[in-house]
């Protein structure tokens, strides 16, 4: 295994998962089903399955069938964060190409604030700030990456328990093996 296999594998798996996430979101958009909660949960299933497949592929193809829990966990988080960048690019393109999405988002945010008993005099300012952030590519990228980073941590902690099988830490990760510490 060469030193670049860890990061090359992350980028490859992240690209595959990101592409799957973009296609799924495109189908939801084309079906005009953005508010469907069941489809929202299905997107989490897609992420979990994508992480699991990526971890198994990395374990079997790059590590000879064994991987420590911590390496599998980190790998899953990195793959998810890489995939989230592709999803963020999709969201940026979508928001800028379809202004009606901003109006839909505005209505959803306003309704959520009213329901949570947010002070009426502060709602308009908060909604305006939220809309500004949704139009800022950096804010969209950071929020998407952060959210999916947390999601990746949750799902990777679960999937790594099934994927990990003893072994050594691959040298390309820069993490020392237990015997070297």
Buried (B, 14 or more C-beta within 10 A) or exposed (E): EEEEBBEEBBBBBBBBBBBBBBEBBEEBBEEEEBEEEEBEEEBEEBBBBBBBBBBBBBBEEBBEEEBBBEBBBBBBBBBBBBBBBBBBBBBBEBBEEEEEBBEEBBEEBBEEBEEEEBEEEEBEEBBEEBBEEBBBBEBBBEBBBEEBBEBBBBBBBBBBEEBBEEBBBBBBBEBEEEEEE
